[in-house]
Amino acid sequence: MVKRVLGTSLLVLGVICPVALAFAQRVPLPRGEIRVVDDSPNQWAYMTFNIFEHLLEIDRDGNLVPGLATGWRWLDDRTLEVSLRKGVKFHDGSPFDAEIAKLNIEETGQLRHPFHLGNFLSFDPGTRVEIVDRYTIRVLMPKPDGAALSRLSYIHIGSRAFYQAGGWGSKHW
């Protein structure tokens, strides 16, 4: 009896396994891009905050803490100096440095967001970013900006390849 059950089991497996393997080999693996079908700006925000890194982060208690920036200091009431984390690489292997931080701040400033919080991301027109060295930037604002550190916590940092491939797309969402 045991031989018959074992023999039948092996026969069934011998027939099913090759069919299952052949089917599995024909099913393509998921590839490509994430397509968001819910056009609510809130959904977009949830996704980007979970995919992108930020210069500063907000902890559970609502305090600003280092992210891709390791430190910051006010040089005067309109100049913020930001030290950047060394050794960071994007998923494509490209390095994170002052040039990329500057690019992201400048690109975000050009966007006109469809939701209220998005408009908060942009610094005032006339804000400039200077590169001090490979891992230090200065944000020079035309007037004092008490929300400058919070703005840095909302800017999603993308690689140069991200912007070369289209970045955020339309400058007017």
Secondary structure by P-SEA (a helix, b strand, c coil): caaaaaaaaaaaaaaaaaaaaaaaaaccccbbbbbbccccaaaaaaaaaacccccccccccbbbbbccccccccccccbbbbbbbccccccccccccaaaaaaaaaaaaaccccccccccccccccbbbbbccccbbbbbbcccccaaaaaaaabbbbcaaaaaacccccccc
